[in-house]
Amino acid sequence: MSWTTERVELLKKLWSEGLSASQIAGELGGVTRNAVIGKVHRLGLSGRAKTPSPASKPRRNRPSSPASPASSASRQNTQQPQSRGATALKMAPAPAPEIERQAEPIAELVPISERATILTLTERTCKWPIGDPSREDFYFCGRHSDPGVPYCAHHCKIAYQPVSDRRRDRRVANTANTAARAS
């Protein structure tokens, strides 16, 4: 493909109308987006007209090759994403294991008399924050805590998980991340 005078003039016209390099390449045919960008820079073209917003400008649909009825029917029945390229060594995505979590109460029910503010906390009160600190209804649990522990028994169960549980959760998360990257 060579840049004839007619093609260069069409390129200049389309560029000034605000078309993208990809759109211009499609209009010219036989030329890539990068070739259009290179030619624009060599010609010293600058500044383009503002293109209308994508919502007001209809998109052109690419012509697609018709799919066979059998393959389209099989795609509708499967829920897995379609792969492209060499798939001989592609592993099937493993379902992410479900992590059992304890159901937390929707609203922490700490009696108003036991609730604490930052000014009323002591070494023997639970310092578990409840709510959004930027809101007026924020408070600390305030229940009795054992010496040397900042939380009550209930909040200690949440804050201090056994090492084996943390390792299992980390292993599950790493497996899910690896599977997500592979697909």
FENPE-V872394 format. One record per backbone hydrogen bond with DSSP energy under -0.5 kcal/mol. NH is the residue of the N-H (numbers start at 1). CO is the residue of the C=O. E is the energy in kcal/mol with one decimal. If there is no record, write none. Layout:
nh	co	e
NH	CO	E
NH	CO	E
//
This chain:
nh	co	e
4	2	-1.2
8	4	-2.4
9	5	-2.3
10	6	-2.3
11	7	-2.5
12	8	-2.6
13	9	-2.3
14	10	-2.8
15	11	-2.6
16	12	-2.2
17	13	-1.5
18	15	-1.1
19	14	-1.9
24	20	-2.5
25	21	-2.4
26	22	-1.9
27	23	-2.1
28	24	-2.9
29	25	-2.5
36	32	-1.8
37	33	-2.4
38	34	-2.6
39	35	-2.3
40	36	-2.5
41	37	-2.1
42	38	-2.4
43	39	-2.4
44	40	-0.7
45	40	-2.1
49	16	-0.8
56	53	-1.1
57	53	-1.3
58	56	-0.6
72	68	-2.2
73	69	-2.0
74	70	-2.1
75	71	-1.9
76	72	-1.5
77	73	-1.2
78	74	-1.2
90	87	-0.9
100	98	-0.6
101	99	-0.5
110	108	-1.1
111	109	-0.6
114	111	-1.6
115	111	-1.1
116	140	-2.2
120	117	-0.8
121	117	-0.7
125	122	-1.2
126	143	-2.6
127	150	-2.8
130	139	-2.9
133	131	-0.6
135	132	-2.3
138	135	-1.2
139	130	-2.0
140	116	-2.9
141	128	-2.2
142	126	-2.1
145	124	-2.1
146	151	-0.6
149	146	-1.8
156	152	-2.1
157	153	-1.5
158	154	-0.9
159	155	-2.7
160	156	-3.0
161	159	-0.8
166	162	-1.8
167	163	-2.7
168	164	-2.3
169	165	-2.6
170	166	-2.5
171	167	-2.6
172	168	-2.5
173	169	-2.3
174	170	-2.6
175	171	-2.2
176	172	-2.2
177	173	-2.4
178	174	-2.5
179	175	-2.3
180	176	-2.1
181	177	-2.2
182	178	-1.9
183	179	-1.3
//
